[in-house]
Amino acid sequence: MWEQKPEVHLKGLKKFTEMLKVLKVPVYSVLGNHEGYPCDQFDATGANQHQWVIEGALDAWRDWFTPQMKETFRRNGCYSVVVPGTTLKLIALTPFTMMSSNRYLWGNQTDPLGVLKWFEEELHDGEEKGQSVIIFSHLPPNHPPFNPYWSERYLVLVERYTNIIRGLLYGHVHQDYFTILRGRNHQPINIAYTCPSLTTYTYNNPAYRVFEIDGNTYKFLDYVQYSMNIEQSNRERRPLWKQSYRFTEYYNVPSLSVRSHLLLRNEISVSCWRKCRTMRQYVRRLSS
């Protein structure tokens, strides 16, 4: 890890971005913990020691960023954007202000770079304007090395504005699972989806996910996951992608509602003791 170089990090980011441009649609990305140098490290004190990461990402993503998005991104590594022609707001959060492994946070673990203040303002603005919100970030909440001080405040905001939050999307773990987020009274408030990665990982095949969203309410209806069998693809010397599963069909639930996830969670808990089908299904999909 300590032999990494900033120019190598930016080269990979820019190369992958160029590959995405063939899609001919706007792509909204977020920085991950490996963009910093060394890994997990990013100056969140305001001294701008890692401005090369910000400027490198802005250069790669320039076709999709408005001047306002660039201004916010330069300030704290985050941005928001309303999808053109809709009332759907996307909020992208940097992982570096929420990671306990980032030594630059040791002097300020509550709200470095004012990200939580900005996040609350964006959510309040969305509520005032009758918008729906999808939040995405690299690091899932409540997953190490998520900063517990930051996490507590973050989840309070998610609970307060859960009426407009339609989805919470994360990565980092290279696995497929969901988390039922609960409020201060332990009542379920929303679902956090941790999605698998295109990057190969120990015992994991590359995978990606396509969510189906209601065009009027922007509520998540279902998702389909695709994966590539590495061993078979290597034998045939070409990428072999196939549909892994559709969430509602695979788990026999009606939707992606909180209630459906609660039913599924209870079924998994029961089947864990009985060693039956639902638990085996869920474990199988952890590694896609």
TORFITI-149402 format. One record per atom (N, C-alpha, C, O): x, y, z; residue in one letter. Coordinates in pm, whole numbers, padded with zeros to 5 digits, always signed. Atoms other than C-alpha are relative to their C-alpha. Layout:
XYZa
...
END
This chain:
+00082-00119+00000m
+00000+00000+00000m
+00086+00126+00000m
+00053+00224-00067m
-00083-00118-00012w
+00280+00241+00087w
+00084+00025-00125w
+00149+00129-00136w
-00074-00019+00124e
+00437+00193-00256e
-00088+00055-00112e
-00043+00069-00226e
+00088-00059+00099q
+00136+00340-00435q
+00047+00142-00035q
+00123+00204+00039q
-00038-00133+00044k
+00172+00664-00628k
-00125+00077-00044k
-00215+00018-00103k
+00117-00080+00040p
-00076+00951-00684p
-00030-00009-00149p
-00146-00020-00188p
+00024+00003+00144e
-00026+00943-01061e
-00061-00132-00046e
-00137-00136-00143e
+00059+00130+00035v
-00113+00572-01071v
-00148-00001+00038v
-00230-00055-00036v
+00140-00008-00043h
-00435+00637-00877h
-00082+00076-00104h
-00190+00031-00144h
+00076-00082+00095l
-00541+00910-01119l
-00008-00066-00137l
-00108-00052-00207l
+00001+00069+00130k
-00447+00703-01423k
-00113-00102-00005k
-00185-00110-00105k
+00107+00099-00005g
-00684+00426-01316g
-00137+00065-00001g
-00227+00018-00070g
+00128-00071-00004l
-00965+00671-01238l
-00039+00052-00138l
-00152+00036-00182l
+00029-00059+00132k
-00936+00844-01575k
-00024-00107-00106k
-00108-00089-00194k
+00019+00106+00098k
-00906+00521-01772k
-00138-00062+00012k
-00205-00087-00089k
+00133+00059-00019f
-01221+00375-01617f
-00109+00098-00042f
-00211+00058-00098f
+00098-00100+00042t
-01407+00703-01674t
-00015+00003-00151t
-00127+00014-00202t
+00006+00002+00146e
-01319+00694-02043e
-00080-00119-00050e
-00152-00109-00149e
+00077+00119+00039m
-01465+00343-02063m
-00149+00024+00020m
-00231-00024-00058m
+00142-00026-00028l
-01792+00468-01911l
-00063+00094-00103l
-00184+00092-00122l
+00054-00098+00094k
-01828+00741-02173k
-00067-00064-00121k
-00144+00002-00191k
+00065+00068+00113v
-01931+00482-02433v
-00149-00018+00025v
-00224-00044-00069v
+00142+00016-00033l
-02265+00461-02249l
-00085+00115-00054l
-00206+00099-00072l
+00070-00116+00056k
-02358+00807-02385k
-00110+00052+00092k
-00209+00108+00044k
+00094-00054-00098v
-02546+00895-02065v
+00082+00063+00113v
+00198+00027+00132v
-00073-00057-00114p
-02450+01109-01764p
+00035-00109+00102p
-00048-00195+00133p
-00046+00094-00101v
-02249+00911-01509v
+00040+00080+00124v
+00126+00167+00117v
-00029-00072-00123y
-02243+01033-01150y
+00080-00090+00093y
+00029-00190+00144y
-00095+00083-00074s
-01944+00895-00962s
+00029+00059+00137s
-00009+00173+00166s
-00042-00045-00132v
-01806+00921-00611v
+00139-00057+00028v
+00173-00166-00017v
-00134+00048-00034l
-01454+00892-00475l
-00007-00117+00096l
-00100-00127+00177l
-00012+00112-00093g
-01349+00574-00295g
+00123+00016+00087g
+00203+00107+00067g
-00112-00015-00094n
-01099+00517-00017n
+00135-00026-00064n
+00238+00014-00008n
-00128+00026+00066h
-00832+00400-00264h
+00044+00114-00091h
+00152+00108-00150h
-00042-00115+00079e
-00830+00733-00448e
+00103+00084+00076e
+00187+00150+00015e
-00096-00076-00079g
-00638+00890-00160g
+00137-00065-00001g
+00153-00180-00042g
-00135+00054-00007y
-00266+00846-00111y
+00068+00046+00128y
+00078+00166+00153y
+00023+00145+00010p
-00174+00651+00089p
-00148-00035+00013p
-00231+00051+00042p
+00138+00046-00006c
-00490+00445+00088c
-00066+00046+00130c
-00006+00040+00237c
+00084-00046-00112d
-00764+00582+00320d
+00034+00140+00047d
-00038+00195+00130d
-00042-00129-00052q
-00581+00911+00368q
-00043+00115-00091q
-00025+00111-00213q
+00041-00119+00074f
-00724+01247+00267f
-00003+00116+00097f
-00059+00106+00206f
-00006-00117-00087d
-00661+01591+00410d
-00138+00063+00016d
-00189+00127-00075d
+00132-00057-00029a
-00991+01690+00572a
+00011+00118+00096a
-00085+00152+00165a
-00020-00114-00090t
-00841+01983+00763t
-00021+00132-00070t
-00026+00237-00005t
+00014-00123+00076g
-00887+02235+00483g
+00132+00050-00054g
+00136+00155-00118g
-00132-00042+00047a
-00514+02255+00407a
+00024-00039-00145a
+00124+00003-00205a
-00004+00034+00144n
-00577+02102+00060n
+00124-00078-00042n
+00172-00062-00154n
-00116+00081+00037q
-00284+01860+00070q
-00034-00105-00106q
+00055-00155-00176q
+00042+00100+00097h
-00487+01620-00144h
-00086+00060-00110h
-00174-00007-00164h
+00079-00066+00105q
-00627+01870-00391q
+00023-00065-00136q
-00060-00052-00226q
-00028+00070+00125w
-00463+01665-00667w
-00106-00107-00028w
-00138-00134-00144w
+00106+00099+00019v
-00731+01398-00608v
-00125+00068-00054v
-00186+00021-00150v
+00120-00074+00039i
-01013+01652-00639i
+00012+00049-00144i
-00079+00029-00224i
-00016-00056+00134e
-00874+01820-00949e
+00011-00110-00106e
-00038-00095-00218e
-00009+00112+00094g
-00790+01487-01112g
-00136-00060-00030g
-00166-00092-00145g
+00135+00053+00019a
-01144+01359-01059a
-00085+00097-00081a
-00160+00055-00169a
+00077-00100+00075l
-01295+01686-01185l
+00038+00001-00148l
-00047+00018-00235l
-00044+00007+00140d
-01086+01661-01499d
-00060-00121-00070d
-00102-00112-00186d
+00055+00122+00059a
-01206+01304-01559a
-00151+00011-00018a
-00205-00040-00117a
+00147-00006+00001w
-01572+01386-01484w
-00055+00131-00056w
-00174+00160-00041w
+00038-00135+00042r
-01580+01731-01648r
-00123+00004-00091r
-00196+00103-00090r
+00114-00001+00093d
-01840+01631-01909d
-00134-00005+00073d
-00237+00028+00014d
+00126+00023-00072w
-02100+01561-01638w
-00019+00097+00116w
-00124+00095+00181w
+00008-00089-00115f
-02028+01831-01379f
-00034+00143-00041f
+00026+00199-00132f
+00033-00142+00019t
-02192+02173-01369t
+00097+00084+00084t
+00166+00030+00170t
-00086-00086-00083p
-02004+02474-01226p
-00032-00010+00148p
+00060-00010+00231p
+00037+00011-00142q
-02202+02445-00900q
+00049-00131+00060q
+00096-00133+00174q
-00049+00128-00048m
-02114+02076-00866m
+00151+00006+00022m
+00202-00047+00121m
-00146-00013-00013k
-01746+02159-00922k
+00037+00081+00123k
+00132+00047+00194k
-00030-00086-00116e
-01754+02432-00657e
-00013-00079+00130e
+00074-00071+00217e
+00021+00079-00122t
-01897+02199-00391t
+00105-00110+00011t
+00158-00135+00119t
-00096+00111+00000f
-01668+01912-00491f
+00139+00048+00041f
+00211-00022+00112f
-00131-00054-00038r
-01361+02133-00458r
+00005+00032+00150r
+00111+00026+00212r
+00004-00039-00140r
-01474+02239-00111r
+00003-00120+00095r
+00073-00117+00196r
+00010+00110-00097n
-01556+01902+00048n
-00004-00141-00062n
-00024-00239+00009n
-00001+00133+00063g
-01541+01619-00209g
-00137-00059-00024g
-00148-00175-00064g
+00138+00045+00019c
-01921+01593-00228c
-00065+00083-00111c
-00007+00180-00159c
+00080-00082+00092y
-02185+01719-00471y
-00143-00049+00000y
-00174-00159+00047y
+00138+00040+00023s
-02554+01714-00546s
-00041+00046-00138s
+00014+00143-00192s
+00049-00035+00133v
-02739+01725-00874v
-00144-00048-00013v
-00178-00158+00030v
+00137+00040+00032v
-03104+01721-00979v
+00003-00055-00143v
+00044+00014-00236v
+00000+00062+00133v
-03146+01480-01271v
-00088+00086-00093v
-00204+00112-00061v
+00074-00090+00089p
-03253+01700-01566p
-00139-00053-00036p
-00155-00170-00071p
+00137+00036+00036g
-03629+01700-01629g
-00075-00076+00106g
-00185-00126+00079g
+00064+00076-00107t
-03711+01537-01294t
+00004+00081+00130t
+00058+00192+00134t
-00013-00056-00135t
-03753+01617-00925t
+00082-00096+00087t
+00063-00103+00209t
-00086+00096-00070l
-03494+01353-00831l
+00137+00061+00024l
+00208+00094-00071l
-00131-00054-00037k
-03190+01482-00644k
+00093-00114+00040k
+00055-00202+00118k
-00105+00096-00038l
-02871+01274-00619l
+00099+00072+00091l
+00143+00182+00059l
-00098-00057-00092i
-02639+01341-00325i
+00116-00099+00015i
+00098-00211+00061i
-00121+00083-00008a
-02283+01204-00343a
+00085+00046+00117a
+00118+00164+00129a
-00078-00031-00120l
-02083+01187-00019l
+00140-00061-00009l
+00155-00178-00046l
-00137+00051-00003t
-01706+01153+00010t
+00018-00097+00116t
-00041-00076+00222t
-00023+00092-00113p
-01585+00859+00223p
+00103+00052+00098p
+00109+00005+00212p
-00117-00035-00080f
-01282+01042+00360f
-00034+00071+00131f
+00044+00065+00226f
+00037-00069-00124t
-01468+01249+00621t
-00071-00093+00097t
-00106-00052+00208t
+00072+00093-00086m
-01634+00938+00765m
+00084-00122+00039m
+00032-00215+00100m
-00084+00117-00023m
-01338+00700+00793m
+00090+00019+00121m
+00171+00112+00124m
-00084-00010-00120s
-01178+00643+01133s
+00146-00033-00031s
+00235+00001+00048s
-00137+00033+00038s
-00868+00512+00951s
+00073+00116-00067s
+00192+00107-00096s
-00061-00118+00059n
-00806+00856+00800n
+00062+00084+00111n
-00010+00146+00190n
-00067-00066-00113r
-00545+01009+01031r
-00023+00150+00001r
-00002+00215+00104r
+00028-00143+00003y
-00637+01360+00916y
-00125+00037+00080y
-00149+00155+00107y
+00122-00026-00077l
-00962+01324+01112l
+00023-00003+00150l
-00068+00030+00227l
-00021+00020-00143w
-00801+01263+01448w
-00018+00129+00080w
-00045+00124+00200w
+00022-00127-00070g
-00827+01634+01534g
-00143+00049-00008g
-00182+00140+00066g
+00139-00043+00015n
-01190+01667+01421n
-00080-00116-00056n
-00082-00138-00177n
+00076+00117+00043q
-01412+01360+01409q
-00150+00025-00006q
-00226-00066-00036q
+00144-00027-00004t
-01749+01534+01434t
-00053+00042-00136t
-00147-00018-00187t
+00047-00043+00132d
-01790+01723+01106d
+00112+00065-00080d
+00108+00185-00106d
-00110-00055+00081p
-01467+01764+00906p
-00050+00053-00133p
-00134-00008-00199p
+00035-00069+00123l
-01498+02002+00611l
-00148+00041-00005l
-00198+00080-00111l
+00140-00041-00003g
-01856+02075+00722g
-00091-00083-00088g
-00195-00034-00133g
+00077+00085+00090v
-01988+01781+00519v
-00141-00026+00054v
-00238-00021-00022v
+00132+00029-00056l
-02273+01697+00758l
-00090+00123-00004l
-00210+00111-00029l
+00079-00124+00009k
-02385+02061+00770k
-00050+00018-00143k
-00167+00050-00165k
+00039-00011+00141w
-02384+02070+00389w
-00105-00104-00035w
-00202-00075-00106w
+00093+00110+00026f
-02564+01734+00376f
-00139+00035+00052f
-00239+00013-00017f
+00130-00039-00057e
-02840+01861+00607e
-00065+00111-00083e
-00186+00108-00106e
+00054-00108+00082e
-02881+02175+00397e
-00056-00052-00131e
-00160-00006-00178e
+00047+00059+00125e
-02915+01967+00081e
-00131-00077+00020e
-00221-00069-00063e
+00122+00074-00030l
-03177+01742+00241l
-00116+00096+00029l
-00227+00074-00017l
+00105-00098-00031h
-03370+02041+00378h
-00048+00069-00127h
-00168+00089-00146h
+00036-00063+00127d
-03360+02208+00037d
-00086-00094-00085d
-00183-00051-00147d
+00079+00097+00075g
-03489+01888-00125g
-00140-00014+00055g
-00236-00025-00022g
+00133+00010-00061e
-03775+01863+00123e
-00084+00123-00031e
-00203+00111-00063e
+00072-00125+00027e
-03871+02228+00073e
-00050+00005-00144e
-00156+00060-00171e
+00034-00004+00142k
-03880+02180-00306k
-00080-00121-00046k
-00109-00134-00165k
+00078+00117+00036g
-04075+01852-00295g
+00077-00100-00083g
+00018-00170-00166g
-00083+00092+00078q
-03784+01652-00436q
+00012-00136+00071q
-00011-00148+00191q
-00038+00131-00054s
-03698+01285-00390s
+00152-00009-00006s
+00215+00054-00091s
-00146+00002-00013v
-03342+01197-00292v
+00053-00143-00003v
-00001-00233+00061v
-00080+00123-00006i
-03101+00912-00363i
+00139+00040+00049i
+00202+00129-00007i
-00131-00027-00058i
-02785+00912-00151i
+00095-00112-00038i
+00060-00230-00030i
-00098+00105+00029f
-02472+00731-00260f
+00138+00041+00047f
+00177+00158+00040f
-00135-00020-00049s
-02126+00694-00116s
+00076-00132-00011s
+00016-00237-00033s
-00080+00122+00012h
-01841+00447-00122h
-00014-00089+00123h
-00027-00210+00112h
-00007+00076-00125l
-01845+00344+00245l
-00138-00016+00063l
-00205+00085+00088l
+00131+00020-00063p
-02158+00184+00398p
+00001+00047+00146p
+00104+00038+00213p
+00007-00039-00141p
-02277+00321+00734p
+00010-00122+00091p
-00033-00232+00055p
-00014+00106-00100n
-02197+00114+01042n
+00092-00114-00043n
+00088-00223+00013n
-00097+00102+00042h
-01925-00075+00857h
+00140+00054+00024h
+00171+00165-00019h
-00137-00045-00022p
-01561-00052+00971p
+00067+00032-00133p
+00052-00048-00226p
-00042-00092-00108p
-01380+00182+00930p
-00089+00124+00011p
-00036+00235+00024p
+00090-00114-00010f
-01689+00406+00948f
+00015+00063+00138f
+00002-00005+00240f
-00019-00075-00123n
-01628+00675+01212n
-00130+00002+00082n
-00230+00055+00033n
+00124+00008-00077p
-01885+00613+01492p
-00059+00136+00034p
-00181+00150+00042p
+00050-00133-00030y
-01908+00984+01578y
-00076+00057-00120y
-00184+00115-00106y
+00061-00049+00124w
-01986+01073+01218w
-00125-00082-00033w
-00227-00027-00073w
+00110+00090+00033s
-02212+00770+01171s
-00127+00034+00078s
-00236+00035+00022s
+00117-00031-00084e
-02440+00864+01461e
-00073+00122-00053e
-00196+00122-00062e
+00062-00122+00050r
-02502+01212+01323r
-00059-00021-00140r
-00164+00033-00173r
+00049+00030+00135y
-02540+01083+00969y
-00134-00072+00005y
-00226-00038-00069y
+00123+00077-00009l
-02809+00835+01070l
-00115+00082+00058l
-00231+00057+00026l
+00104-00090-00050v
-02997+01103+01263v
-00061+00079-00117v
-00182+00099-00122v
+00048-00074+00116l
-03022+01302+00939l
-00080-00090-00095l
-00181-00048-00150l
+00074+00095+00084v
-03130+00994+00742v
-00138-00025+00059v
-00237-00033-00014v
+00130+00020-00065e
-03405+00936+00998e
-00089+00123-00017e
-00208+00110-00048e
+00081-00123+00010r
-03518+01299+00992r
-00059+00018-00139r
-00173+00061-00152r
+00045-00026+00137y
-03546+01310+00612y
-00035-00128-00075y
-00036-00130-00198y
+00030+00127+00067t
-03641+00949+00543t
-00125+00010-00087t
-00145-00073-00176t
+00121-00018+00081n
-03972+01078+00401n
+00031+00036-00144n
-00053+00013-00231n
-00035-00034+00138i
-03789+01203+00091i
+00112-00088-00055i
+00139-00085-00175i
-00111+00085+00045i
-03500+00952+00077i
-00055-00127-00062i
-00121-00207+00005i
+00050+00116+00073r
-03578+00689-00186r
+00100-00115-00005r
+00062-00230-00025r
-00098+00107+00006g
-03253+00497-00177g
+00134+00043+00057g
+00170+00160+00052g
-00135-00023-00052l
-02911+00467-00012l
+00089-00110-00056l
+00067-00228-00030l
-00081+00095+00075l
-02639+00301-00220l
+00147+00012+00040l
+00200+00122+00054l
-00137+00001-00047y
-02289+00196-00113y
+00079-00113-00069y
+00021-00197-00138y
-00087+00103+00057g
-01993-00020-00217g
+00103-00044+00103g
+00067-00084+00214g
-00115+00020-00087h
-01646-00077-00063h
+00024-00146+00041h
+00138-00192+00038h
-00017+00132-00062v
-01710-00427+00076v
+00018-00110-00104v
+00062-00220-00070v
-00009+00098+00108h
-01715-00608-00263h
-00098-00116+00020h
-00078-00224-00036h
+00099+00105-00024q
-02015-00807-00141q
-00141+00056-00017q
-00161+00177-00029q
+00140-00034+00024d
-02392-00808-00182d
-00079-00023+00128d
-00101-00137+00168d
+00088+00015-00115y
-02600-00738+00125y
-00079+00129+00024y
-00048+00233-00036y
+00077-00119-00035f
-02853-00496+00269f
+00000+00018+00151f
+00020-00077+00227f
+00007-00034-00142t
-02882-00320+00604t
-00130+00072+00027t
-00163+00169-00042t
+00123-00069-00041i
-03209-00225+00770i
+00041+00109+00099i
+00081+00080+00212i
-00036-00112-00087l
-03142+00122+00913l
-00112+00026+00099l
-00230+00025+00062l
+00100-00023-00105r
-03317+00194+01241r
+00022+00136+00065r
+00135+00184+00078r
-00006-00129-00065g
-03400+00519+01413g
+00032-00011+00147g
+00066-00118+00197g
-00037-00003-00141r
-03341+00624+01770r
-00093-00083+00087r
-00054-00126+00195r
+00091+00087-00075n
-03649+00431+01886n
+00004-00144-00050n
-00082-00225-00016n
-00026+00134+00054h
-03517+00123+01700h
-00102-00043-00106h
-00106-00159-00146h
+00093+00031+00107q
-03795+00143+01443q
+00072+00005-00135q
+00154+00094-00157q
-00065-00002+00132p
-03688+00058+01083p
-00040+00125-00078p
-00158+00160-00082p
+00028-00124+00071i
-03659+00373+00872i
+00033-00007-00149i
-00031+00061-00230i
-00039+00004+00141n
-03488+00281+00544n
+00093-00119-00022n
+00133-00187+00072n
-00088+00112+00036i
-03273+00027+00358i
+00127+00055-00064i
+00121+00138-00154i
-00129-00033+00062a
-02903+00069+00280a
+00047-00121-00081a
+00062-00231-00027a
-00044+00109+00087y
-02788-00139-00018y
+00151+00008-00020y
+00204+00108-00068y
-00142+00012+00030t
-02427-00250-00031t
+00013-00089-00122t
-00021-00207-00119t
+00000+00069+00130c
-02364-00349-00390c
+00137-00064-00027c
+00238-00015+00022c
-00127+00066+00034p
-02097-00586-00528p
+00081+00088-00095p
+00036+00195-00135p
-00092-00083+00078s
-01807-00460-00738s
+00038-00065-00132s
+00030-00187-00148s
-00057+00049+00126l
-01672-00489-01089l
+00142-00053+00023l
+00192-00136-00053l
-00133+00047-00035t
-01333-00540-00926t
-00007-00142+00055t
-00091-00173+00139t
-00005+00135-00055t
-01248-00902-00865t
+00046+00005+00145t
+00116+00098+00185t
-00032+00004-00142y
-01211-00999-00501y
+00008-00145+00042y
-00037-00233-00031y
-00017+00138-00046t
-01131-01309-00297t
-00132-00076-00003t
-00227-00040+00067t
+00118+00087+00015y
-01387-01575-00396y
-00121+00071-00062y
-00230+00014-00067y
+00112-00075+00057n
-01603-01307-00563n
+00020+00023-00149n
+00130+00059-00192n
-00002-00035+00141n
-01684-01269-00930n
-00040+00147-00017n
-00110+00201+00068n
+00046-00136+00027p
-01728-00921-01083p
-00152+00002-00016p
-00210-00092-00069p
+00146-00009+00008a
-02088-00804-01061a
-00043+00145-00005a
+00030+00234+00040a
+00060-00134-00004y
-02308-00502-01115y
-00151-00016+00013y
-00205-00124-00008y
+00141+00004-00033r
-02667-00414-01034r
-00076+00110-00073r
-00025+00221-00087r
+00087-00097+00066v
-02950-00239-01220v
-00130+00011+00081v
-00206-00085+00092v
+00122-00023-00077f
-03225-00086-01007f
-00113+00044-00093f
-00090+00117-00190f
+00120-00046+00070e
-03578-00041-01139e
-00073+00096+00093e
-00105+00061+00206e
+00054-00108-00082i
-03732+00284-01013i
-00128+00053-00062i
-00136+00069-00184i
+00125-00059+00046d
-04085+00423-01039d
+00028+00139-00056d
+00089+00222+00011d
-00030-00126+00067g
-04072+00713-01284g
-00072+00120+00057g
-00037+00233+00025g
+00075-00111-00060n
-04318+00922-01083n
+00040+00025+00146n
+00061+00139+00187n
-00031-00015-00143t
-04239+00855-00718t
+00148-00017+00030t
+00196+00025+00135t
-00143+00029-00015y
-03874+00747-00767y
+00028-00103+00110y
+00141-00115+00156y
-00021+00107-00095k
-03928+00464-00521k
+00064-00120-00069k
+00035-00148-00186k
-00064+00118+00054f
-03713+00156-00573f
-00102-00114-00006f
-00167-00146+00094f
+00097+00107+00019l
-03925-00126-00716l
+00064-00139+00006l
+00008-00232+00063l
-00065+00130+00010d
-03679-00406-00781d
+00142+00023-00050d
+00177+00134-00088d
-00130-00010+00067y
-03327-00476-00898y
+00039-00135-00059y
-00004-00241-00013y
-00054+00119+00065v
-03152-00722-01126v
+00153+00006+00010v
+00213+00110-00016v
-00145+00004-00015q
-02795-00830-01062q
+00061-00091-00105q
+00008-00197-00137q
-00072+00074+00103y
-02549-00949-01324y
+00142-00030+00050y
+00200+00050+00123y
-00135+00037-00042s
-02219-01129-01272s
+00074-00068-00114s
+00014-00116-00210s
-00085+00062+00102m
-01928-01262-01474m
+00083-00109+00067m
+00157-00083+00161m
-00076+00111-00054n
-01782-01604-01402n
+00145+00010-00051n
+00172-00008-00169n
-00139-00023+00038i
-01407-01540-01399i
+00064-00123-00061i
+00130-00114-00165i
-00065+00121+00049e
-01295-01899-01446e
-00048-00036-00140e
+00033-00067-00227e
+00054+00034+00131q
-01529-01963-01739q
+00041+00104-00105q
+00073+00068-00218q
-00040-00106+00093s
-01450-01626-01898s
+00146-00012-00040s
+00181+00013-00155s
-00142+00019+00032n
-01078-01695-01876n
+00020-00117-00094n
+00104-00112-00184n
-00013+00116+00089r
-01122-02034-02038r
-00042+00036-00143r
+00022-00007-00239r
+00050-00034+00133e
-01319-01886-02327e
+00057+00131-00054e
+00028+00172-00166e
-00071-00122+00041r
-01108-01568-02340r
-00096+00111-00044r
-00068+00185-00138r
+00095-00109+00024r
-01410-01337-02339r
-00088+00015+00124r
-00114-00082+00194r
+00085-00021-00119p
-01630-01178-02070p
-00138-00064-00020p
-00204-00039-00120p
+00128+00069+00007l
-01938-01391-02003l
-00088+00049+00114l
-00080+00001+00227l
+00090-00057-00099w
-02202-01188-01822w
-00135-00071-00005w
-00183-00107-00113w
+00132+00060-00005k
-02528-01339-01706k
-00078+00057+00118k
-00019+00108+00214k
+00083-00046-00111q
-02819-01244-01485q
+00014-00096+00118q
-00008-00216+00104q
-00013+00082-00120s
-02755-01369-01133s
-00136-00023+00065s
-00174-00136+00096s
+00131+00013-00062y
-03095-01296-00987y
-00076+00132-00006y
-00017+00239-00023y
+00088-00115-00020r
-03390-01058-00960r
-00047-00007+00145r
-00094-00111+00190r
+00021+00002-00145f
-03444-00958-00597f
-00137-00055+00040f
-00144-00146+00122f
+00134+00041-00043t
-03823-01001-00572t
-00028-00146-00032t
-00095-00215+00045t
+00023+00140+00037e
-03823-01335-00755e
+00087-00093+00084e
+00040-00197+00132e
-00095+00087-00069y
-03517-01478-00584y
-00040-00021+00146y
-00029-00132+00199y
+00036+00009-00142y
-03638-01401-00234y
-00151-00009+00024y
-00197-00015+00138y
+00145+00014-00010n
-04010-01426-00309n
-00062+00106+00090n
-00137+00075+00183n
+00059-00113-00072v
-04099-01080-00176v
-00066+00092-00103v
-00027+00090-00220v
+00076-00079+00097p
-04339-00828-00335p
+00072+00124-00052p
+00040+00171-00161p
-00060-00128+00040s
-04111-00523-00352s
+00130+00023+00077s
+00179-00066+00147s
-00118-00040-00076l
-03808-00340-00215l
-00038+00086+00121l
+00045+00163+00169l
+00044-00079-00114s
-04011-00187+00067s
+00073-00043+00127s
+00129-00152+00134s
-00058+00035-00130v
-03883-00178+00424v
-00067-00125+00055v
-00001-00213+00110v
+00073+00117-00050r
-04156-00428+00513r
+00048-00130-00065r
+00064-00232+00003r
-00050+00119+00069s
-04033-00673+00247s
+00135-00043+00055s
+00161-00162+00071s
-00132+00033-00055h
-03681-00653+00385h
-00009-00054+00143h
+00069-00140+00183h
+00020+00053-00135l
-03806-00708+00739l
-00046-00146-00005l
+00001-00230+00072l
+00047+00137+00015l
-03991-01020+00626l
+00115-00091-00042l
+00129-00203+00009l
-00114+00079+00046l
-03679-01141+00445l
+00101-00020+00113l
+00153-00130+00131l
-00094+00011-00111r
-03457-01067+00744r
-00048-00104+00101r
+00032-00184+00150r
+00054+00098-00095n
-03687-01266+00972n
+00011-00142-00054n
+00040-00236+00020n
-00009+00132+00062e
-03691-01554+00725e
+00144-00050+00003e
+00169-00168+00028e
-00141+00038-00005i
-03311-01552+00708i
+00040-00041+00141i
+00113-00139+00161i
-00034+00031-00139s
-03285-01548+01087s
-00052-00136+00041s
+00017-00213+00107s
+00060+00129-00035v
-03521-01842+01123v
+00071-00113-00075v
+00101-00217-00017v
-00062+00107+00080s
-03362-02039+00839s
+00145-00024+00039s
+00199-00131+00013s
-00138+00018-00047c
-03017-01981+00988c
+00005-00113+00103c
+00099-00193+00105c
+00005+00106-00100w
-03117-02205+01276w
-00043-00133-00062w
+00002-00239-00020w
+00051+00123+00060r
-03297-02452+01055r
+00085-00047-00118r
+00063-00155-00173r
-00086+00032+00113k
-03028-02448+00786k
-00082-00026-00127k
-00059-00124-00198k
+00086+00022+00116c
-03291-02408+00517c
+00029+00099-00113c
+00128+00172-00110c
-00025-00057+00132r
-03324-02252+00174r
+00035+00149+00002r
+00131+00189-00063r
-00020-00144+00009t
-03345-01875+00239t
+00139+00041+00044t
+00202+00127-00019t
-00133-00033-00048m
-03024-01859+00438m
+00106-00040-00102m
+00199+00036-00127m
-00097+00044+00102r
-02835-02059+00175r
-00003+00094-00119r
+00102+00126-00175r
+00011-00094+00111q
-02969-01827-00095q
+00074+00130+00029q
+00150+00180-00054q
-00060-00128-00036y
-02857-01516+00090y
+00152-00010+00006y
+00221+00077-00047y
-00145+00019-00009v
-02508-01649+00166v
+00061-00017-00138v
+00170+00033-00165v
-00050+00020+00136r
-02468-01756-00196r
+00018+00133-00072r
+00114+00151-00147r
-00004-00127+00069r
-02538-01401-00314r
+00098+00099+00063r
+00131+00201+00001r
-00101-00086-00060l
-02292-01243-00071l
+00122+00012-00091l
+00186+00117-00098l
-00117+00003+00088s
-02023-01342-00318s
-00039-00002-00146s
+00046-00021-00234s
+00050-00003+00139s
-02243-01320-00631s
+00047-00122-00077s
+00015-00136-00195s
END
